[in-house]
Amino acid sequence: MENILSLQECRFLVALYDQYSELACSKDYNCRPLLDYYTLRGVDSKSASSVCDITLRLKEKIETHLSTSELFVESFFVGCIWPGDSHIPHADNERREHRRWVPNHTPQRDYTGLAYLNDDFTGGELVFPDLDVVIAPKPGLLVGFPSNHKFAHAVPKVLSGKRYSLPIWFTVNSAKAMQV
């Protein structure tokens, strides 16, 4: 879904990451900080509320586009991948173990939403290797899909620039929704 976020919203989220990410405790697979809601709320509650509003709007788009039952936001963060960084093929709620897919540490994640915030980088596409799909990120693009192994995905190396995104995970179980 294109143009789901405005350029102004994309710039706002990038600026938040650049300003506050070093305060975050969570890191990605490349040891880059992940600006999560709770960190942001602790330093800028007004911006945290705005980001929550954005995620709820994206949740509605995912529900409609994928024709799901009601979803709840399980978690989200603003992330940045630097040159040389990548993510290996993975599923968001399963892992490979002895050639089988089994639940991972986040089995409650039913759907994934990836909102892209910029395109001034090279490499770093979203790749679904088993589906032969490659998506070039651009500001305002929202990609939604089930979090299971049928939608295993990867990010090849970012070659230049920084790739910013807003990953959001959704659950159908209200008891697993994040507390805001």
N, C-alpha and C positions, 0 to 999 in steps of 0.2 A: 504494500500500500504506500503510494508516494505522497509526499507533501502532508504527512500527518502532523508533523511538527513544523512550525514556521522557522525561518532562518533566525529570527530574533530568539525563539525558544532554544534553538540549537546553540547559538552563541552564549546564551545565558547559562546553559548546562556546562559548556566547555569552560567558561569563566569560573564557575563554581569549582569545577575539578581543579583547575590551575591554582585557584586561591586556597582551597582547603584540603586537597588530597594528602598532603604530607602529614596531616593530623590523624589520618585514618589508620586503624590497626590492621585491617584486612589487606591481603596482597593477592594478586593473581598468580598464575603459573610462571610468569616471567618476573615475579617479585616486584611488580608495579603496584602502587597503592590503589585501592578501590574505595571511592568515596561513597559510603553507605548512608542511609537515611539517619541513623542514630548519631553518627559523627556530625553530620550536617546540622541536625536539630540542636546539638549541643553548642554550636558556634553561631548559627544563623537560622533561628526558628522560622522566620518569615520565608526564607528561601526553601527550607525543608518543606514547608506547607505547599509552596508553589510546585515543587518537584512531585509531591504526593498527588496534587491535582492533575499534573501531567500524566502520571502513571495510571490514575483512574480513567482518564480519557482514553489512554492507549488500551486499557483493559476492555473498555466498551467496544473499541474497534476490533480487537481480537475476538471477543465473544460473537460479534456480528459476522465478521469475515469467516471465521471457522465454524459458525453455527453451533457453539458450545452451550452448555448449561451455564448458570451463573458461576463466574470465576472470582477468586479472591487473590489479592496480591500477596505472594509468599515472601518475596524479597526483591530488592533492586539495588543497583548502584550505578554510578557513573564511572566508566573505566577508560583507560588510555593505553594503547599498545604502541610502543616505540620502535624505531628501526631495528631490525634484527629479531624482534619478538614475533611469536606465533603461538597458535594453540593446536595441539594434535587432535585428530579425529576423536570425538567423544559424544556421548549422549548426556543429557542433563539430569536424568533420574536413574540411569543404569550404568553398569561398567562391565567390561569383558573379563570373565574369569573362567579359565579352562575352556576356552572357545564357546562359552555360553554367556548370554547377557543376564545379569542378576541386578537386583536393586543396589544402588549406591548409597552414599550418606545423605542424599536428598530425594528419597523416593516419593515425597509428597508433591514434587513439581510435576504438574500435569501438562502445562503449556509454557512455551518460551516465547518471549517477545524481544526483538532486538531493534532498537531505534538508533539510527545512525545520525551523527551530529556534524560530520564534516566529510570533505572529499579531497582535501589538499595533501594527499599522501599517495604513494604508489605501493602496490602489493596489498596484502591484508584483506582480500576478498572473503566473502562467506562461501564456503564450499560444502556441498552435500555430496561426498564422494560416491555413495551407493546409488544416488539418484541422478548423477551426472548433471548437477546444477551448480552454477557459479553465479554469485550475486555481487555486483560491485556496489559497495556502500556509497550513499550520497546523503546530504543533509535532508532530514525529514522523512527518510524512508523507514518504514516499519515492516519487519519480517516476522511473521508468527507461524509457529508449528508445534506439534506435540513434542514433549520433552523426551520421548522414548528412543530406543535404538533404531527405529525405522527412519529417524531423522538425525542420525549421527552427523555431526558437522565439524568443520575445522576452519582455521584461519591460517593460510600460508604466511610466510614472513612478510612483515611490513618492510619495504625496501628503502623508503624515504618518507619523511614527515611523521606526524603522530596521528593515529586513528582513534577517534573518540566515539564512544557508544554508551547507550543506556540499556543494558540488559535488564529484563524484568521476568520474573518467574511467577506463574499463576498456579493455583491449586483449586480443586473443586471442593475441598474440605475446609469449611469455615474455621474449624479449630486450628488449622495450620496457617491461617492468615497472619501476616506480620501485625504487630501491635503499634499503632501510631497515636 
